[in-house]
């Protein structure tokens, strides 16, 4: 199993149990793991970059979006 698949599996697993406002130590740890996995997927594999760009469009950042060139691999 590749690193990408393991990160995706962990992100999906934690995404079902992580609360929006953690209160216990375990919830804080789970939230941290979910955020770290999401950050790695976004920065290294451009996972979810399309939704990020859509959010920017909704915020009227059209000039910035036109300047962004995605690397195609």
C-alpha positions, 0 to 999 in steps of 0.5 A, a space after each residue: 500500500 502506498 503512502 498516498 493510499 494510507 494517508 487517504 484511508 487515515 483521513 477518511 477514517 478520522 473524518 468520520 469521528 473528528 468533532 468540530 470542537 474537540 473537548 477531550 485529549 483524545 479528540 484533540 489528538 484525532 483532530 491533529 492527526 486529521 489536520 496533518 494528513 489533510 495538509 500532507 495530501 494537499 501539499 504533496 499530492 494536490 488532493 482537494 486542490 479543486 475544491 480549494 480553488 472553488 472556494 477562492 472563486 466564491 470569495 471573489 479572488 478571480 484574479 489570483 486564480 487566473 495566475 495559479 498554474 497547476 503542475 500536471 503529473 
